Every structure is written in structure tokens, then in C-alpha cells.
Amino acid sequence: EKLMVYGGRNPLPVVEEGEELPKGLPMADHASIHVLVCEKGAWKWAPEPEITGGEKPSVRARHGTCLIPVGKKVVIFGGCNAAGTLHDDVLVLTAQNIAKMECVAIPKGKPELVQPVNPR
């Protein structure tokens, strides 16, 4: 069993009742991909995978992610960057090898770039 975690935001600072959060906090903090592997009932961190094809995904939080088991692909949609600007894109990560992954960006309005999955 494996679990992949991508992107995210650091916890917000604790403030007392009536106080406001500090201004200028980033909306997203991370662009890293982390993989946990379950071995004999114990979860262990795997080394961060190398992106061997395409560009490494950018800093992103509040995105949607799903796994396509056939072909072991992870689809990432939307989210926001550190400035809070919304992403309107789709990224596809190959997850067949947790040490080396490829990242393909699917530009909006280009459905012909998405390869159909042929179940066996």
C-alpha cells in the first residue's frame, strides 16, 4: 500500500480571541511530493520522487486530487498558489515508480492531449 501527499499549506499561527492573523501569510507553502509506503503494517516515508519528465508541479494548496488505478496515474486539478491566485489547470503524474515520476500539464481547452485509458 502507498499514500502520496502533494502540496499544502503550513498551519496558521495561533491567535488569541479578538486578535487577527498576521497579514501577508502565503496561501500555499509546498510543492513537494511525499510518498508513504506500508511495509508489514508500518508506514514509512520513501525518498521524495524525482520528476524525470515534464516540470515539477508548482506550489499549490486547496487542489483536488484523484488516483486512476489503471496506469497508476494521479490527476491534480486547480488549487491556488502562494499569492492566492487560482490555478485552472490539470496535472497528471505517473505513479508507476515512486522513485521517478513524470508530470504532464494539460492546458485548459486541450482535451486531445489526454490519452484515453484502455482497461484490460
Summary of the structure (lengths in Angstrom):
residues: 120
radius of gyration: 16.8
end to end distance: 21.8
largest distance: 58.7
contacts: 289
relative contact order: 0.22
helix: 2%
strand: 42%
